């Protein structure tokens, strides 16, 4: 009886992940609400602290405060620590501690890691986690050094190093928080460096490396030896490159004559801004041009890019580029009269197609419902609400300025949306709805007219 009771109350991997993220968010909220976390004589409400902790842990980047001006150094360290835990995953960090202490990783922990890393099986999962930690450390260190060198020409070396570390972690983990609000003469995010090739290129590389996923990075590093890439890596790399190019071209065309964005810039500035905005819009949340000043067509296009998101196994959100590719593949196969989706001479299984459709429809439904609710509770134009809702769910961090003007209800609502977006609606369904017993029979086939 005791054994059955224990088995009955054992948490599944998705439930462990959800509870782990909730506990980290609560701890972060408490720390950010402390007076030591606030700069000067300011204060932060519990709702604002909860919003910021959730945004950091879910690596979203939406903010209800001016991060650089409102938070003290302690508060900034808490925020970036939450970003690091949220980006790599708390189970990855826990595994690091276990490996340092030479503790054996149990099978249950491997199952949780498999869920967290969105990996196919538990085989080699601990080895993958080791690689993730090493890759992340080296990439963030390289980014921090490059940023520090660049910013040492315009600020004290200590501040340049601190800014380098903070922004490297934030941008690599696709969070998008920045500290330039602490400088009264600087606009938000990276807008001051709109025509700076060095800052733009380093930032784009960090976003891309953080958004393609560690499985792809591992594949790329072993390519010189193996001379082959997995289907997953081929799809992610080709789709990401296509989305970056198409996104940059669309933004350049739409904003070319906009006097508030690209029009005043040089040819190099226009190209860099279009590229960075295209790279960033699917997940990172950094910008070098003013988002609210963009044309509505561009803003709507960015909404679509945010919805697509980054790659599986990365810190980015959205429905993921692989899901998008499968959906496009299904449309092409249907138009050609083919029964199967074939990518790079490999057939895609039916369960992957069903999962892609399910994930997309659930995500779309959540965004629609959330937008309807917030258009009722918030006094803000529809497109702005849709933009902010999509950014929160896709953990993209782009903002039209709505987050700081939300009601208490609106802030809590976006907190829930960011949490669902980080876990994924399918994972959330596994948590809330028990798995049904396998049916031992099949129903007769029926036909429904389509189109």
N, C-alpha and C positions, 0 to 999 in steps of 0.2 A: 504493500500500500504506500509506503514512504517513497519507494522508487518511482511509482506511477505519479505521485504528487509532484516530485521534482521534475519529472519529464513533462508534466502538464504545464508547469510554470516556466519552463526554459524559454528564454527569449530567442527569437529568430535573428539572423544577421541584420536584416533591414531594421528590426526594432532596436537592436543594439546601436546601430548607426544613428537612428533618429534620437534616441535618448541621449547618446553621447553628444550630439550637436546641441540639443536643448540645454544640457548641463553646462557646456562651454559658453553658450549664449548668456545663460543666467549669471555665471561667474563673471563674464566680461561686462555685463550690464552693471553689476554691483561695483566692480572696479572703476568703471567709467563714471559712475555717479558720485564717487568719492570726491571731496574737495581737493585732494592732492592731484586729481586728474584734470582739474580745470585751471586755466590760465587766469591770473589776476584775481579779481573779485567776482568773476562770473559764476554761474551755476548751471546745472543741467538737470532737467526733469527726468524722472524715471523712464517715461515714454521715449524721450530722446536718447537716453543711454541704452535702452533696449533696442531701439532702431539702429543705432550706430554699431552696437555689438553684433546684431544679426547681420547687418550689411557687411561687416568685416569678416565674420565667421563664414558667411555664405559667399565670400569674395565677390560681392555685388559692386560696392563703390558708391552707392547712393548715400547722400549725406543730408542731414537736417541742420547741420552747423558748419561753420567755417573751420575745417579741421586744423589748419595751421595756426589760426588766431585764437580759437576757443579752447583747445586742449593744451595742457602743460606737456613738458617733455615726458613725464610719467604716463600721462594719458595717451600720448602718441606711441610710446613703446607698447602699452597695453593693446592699442588698436592694431599695430603692425604684427604683434605676436598672435593676435586672433586671426589676422589675414594669413600668416604662415601656417597656423594649425588648420584653418579652413581650406587653404589651397592644397596642401599636401594631404590633408585628411588626418583626423585625430588618431585613427587606428595606425596610420603610417608612423606618426610620432610616437605612439605607444610601442610599436614594434621596434623603433630605434632605441628606446629606453631598455626594452627587453634584450635586444642584441648587445647593447653596452654592458648590461648586467649578466650576459651569457645565460639568459633564461630561455628554456625551450618554448617554442611557439606551438601552442596546442592546435588540434584540428579545428576546434570551434573558432579559434582566433583566425585561422587560415580561411575559414568560410566567410568570416566578417571582412577580412582583407580582400577576398575575392569580390564581395559585394561592393566594397568601397572603391576598389580599383577598376570596377566594371570589367573584370577579367573572365575569360571563358571557363577556367577551372582553377583548382587549388594547386595544381602542379606548377612548381617553380615560382609560386607567389611570393615567398620570402626573398628569393633571389631578385625578383622584380622590385620589391620594396627597397632592397639595398641599392639597386641601381637608381631608383627614383630619388632617394635621399642624396646620393652622390651627384647625380646630374643637377638636381635643384641647387645644391650647395655651390657647385662650380659655376653654374650659369648666373646665380644671384651674386656671387662674389665678383665675377667678371663684369656684370652690369654695374655693381657698386663702385668698382675701381674706375671704370670708364666715366661714369657720372661724376665721381669725385674729382677726377682730373679736369673735366670740363668746367665744373662749377668752382674749382679752386681759383679760377681767374677772376671771379666776381664776388666771392665771399670768403671769410676766414677758413683756413684749411680744416679746422675741427667741424665747422658747420657743413662744409662741402662733403666731408666723409659721412657725417650723419645723414645729410640729405641723400647722398648716394646710396647708402644702405637702405634707408626707408623706401625710396622710390624704386629701387631695383626689386625689392621684395614685393612691393605693391603692384608694380607693373607686370612682373613675371607671373605672379599669381592671378593676373587679370582682375585685380581689385580696382585700381584707378584712383586711390586716395592720394592726395598731394599736400605738401606743406607750404606752398607758395602764398597761401592766404595770410601767412604771418608777415609777408612783405607788403606794406601799404601800396607800393608803387607797381605791384605785379598783379595781372589778371589771374584768374583761376586756372588750374590744370597746367598744361604746357603751352598755353597761348603766347607766352612771352618768347618762346623759341620756335615760332611758326616758320621762320625761314632759316633755322639753324640745322644744317644737314647732319651734324654729329649727333645732337640730341634726338632728332627725328629717327635716324637710322638705328641707333642703339635701342630706342623705345620700341620701334617696330620689330626688331629682332627678338627682344624680350617677350613681347606680346605673342609673336608667332610661335616661339619655342614653348611658351606656357600654354598656348592654345591647341597645339597639334597633339599633345598627349605624350606621356613618357614611353608608351609602347612604341610609338613612331620614332621618338628620339633614340631609343635603344636599337631599333631596326637600322636607323641611319648610321649609327656608330659602328655596327657590326657589318654593314654593307661592304666595305672594302675587303673584308675577309670572306664573307659568305657569297657575295655577288648576287644577292637576291633580296627582295622585299616581300613581306606578307601582303595578302590582298587588302587587309585593313590599312596598312601604310600607304599602298598605292592609291586607294580610294581617298584617304584623308589628304594626302599631299596634292593629288591632282585637283580635287574639289576645292581645297583651300586656296590653291594658286588661282584657279578660275574665279572664285568668289572675290579674292583680293583685286584681281585685274578688272573684273566687271564692275565691282563696287567703286574702285577709284575712277574708272571711266565715267560712270553715271554721276558721281559727285562732282567731277570736274566739269561735265557738260551742264548739269543743273545749276551749279553755283558760279560758273565762269564769269557771268556779268553781274553777280550780286555784290553791290558796293559795300555790304556789311560783312562779307566773308572773303571770297577769293579775288574779286576784281582788283583791289588795291595792291595785291601781292605781285612779286616778280614771277617769271615763268617757273623758276626753281621752287619758289614758295607755293605756287599753285599745285605743282606736281607733288611736292612733299606733303602738303596738307591733304590732298585727295587720297594719297596712298595711306597716310597714317590714319585718316578717318575711316577708310575702308577696312584696314587691319583692325582698328580698335572697336569699330561699331558692333562686331559680332560677339564681343565679350569684355574687352578691357576697360572701357569707360573713360579713357583719357581723350583729350581733344586739344587741337591747336587753333581751331576756329570756333566761333560762338554758335552753339547748337540752336538756341532760340531764334537767332537771326537768320538761320537757313530758310530756304523756301519750303513750303509745305510739301511739295513733291519730294524733296530731298529727305525731309523728316520722315515721311511715310516710307520711303525706300530704306532708311536706317532701321525703322521698325521691323521690316521684313528681314533685314540682315541680323538683327538682334534675335528674332524668332528662330532663325536657322542656327545661330550660335557657333560654338567651337567644336572640338572633337571629343569623343568618348575617352575617359581616362585622363582628362585634363582638368584644370581648375575652372574652365569655362562652362557656360550654361547653354540654354536654348535646347532645341530638339536634337541638335548635333548634326554635323555635316554628313555623317554616314546615313542617318535617317533620311535626310533630304535627298541624298543620292539614290537611295532605294526607292523613294517615292517617284523621283524623276524617271528612274529606270523602269518602274512599273507602268508609268504613262507611255513611255517610248515602246515598251514591249507590247502593250495593248494596242497602240496605234499601228504597230507592224504586224499584228496578228500572231504574236509569239506567246506561248504559254508560260515561259520562264524568263526571269531577269538574269541577264548574263553581264558580269563586269570583269574585264580583264581575263576573259575566257574561263571564268568561274561562275557556276550557277549559284544563285542565292536561294537558300532554303525558305520554305513557306513560313516557318515560325519567325524568321527574321522580318519577313514582309508584314506579317500580322502585328508583330511588336512595333514596327515602324509606324504603321497606320494607327494603332492604339495610342502610342505615345504622342503622335501629332494631333489626333483628335482630342485627346484629354487636355493637352497643352493649349490648343486653340480654344476649347470650351472654357477652361479656367480663365484665360485672358479676356474672353468675351464677357463672362459673368462678372469678373473683377472690374472691368471697364464700366459696365452698366451700373454697378453698385457705386463706384466712385464718382460717376457723372451726376448721381443723385445727391451724394453727401458733400461733394466738393464744388466750389464755385470756380471752375476752370474750363477752358475750351475742350471739346471732345478729343481733338488730336493730341493735345498735351496730356490728357488723362491716359489715352491709349499708349502714348509714348512711354510714360512713366510706369504704367502697369507692365508693359512688355519688358522694359528694362529691368524691373524688379524680378519678374518671373524668370527671365533669361539670365539673371545675375550679370547683366551687361554693364550697369553703372552709368550709362548715358542719362542725362537729365535735361529737361526743359525748364527746370527751376520750380517744379511743383512740390517736390519732397519737403522743402523747408516751409511751404505754405499749407501743408496738410493739417486737417483737424486731428485731434487725438485718435478718433476712430480711424481716419485715413492712414495714420502712421502705423497703428496696430494691424490694420488690414494688409498693408504692404509688408510688414514684418512676417505675417503668416505666408504671404505670397512668395517672399524671398526664401523662406524655409522650404516650402513645397518645391520651388524651382531648383534649389540646391540638391534636395533628395531625389526629385523626379516624381511625377504623378504615379507612375507604375509602381515604384518602390513604396510610395505612400499607400497605394491600394493593397500591396502585399502586407503592409503593417496593419491596416485597419480591417481588411476582409480576410477571413481564414480561407486557406486553399481548399477548394471543393474536392470531394473524393472522385477518383477516376471512374468515368462511366464505362460499364462493361457491354454497352450496346451502341449502335449507331442508328440515328433516325433516318427515314427514307428521304431521298433527295427531292427538293422542290425547286421550282424556277420562278424567278422574279424578273420582270422586265426592267432594264436599266437604260436610262437616256431617252 
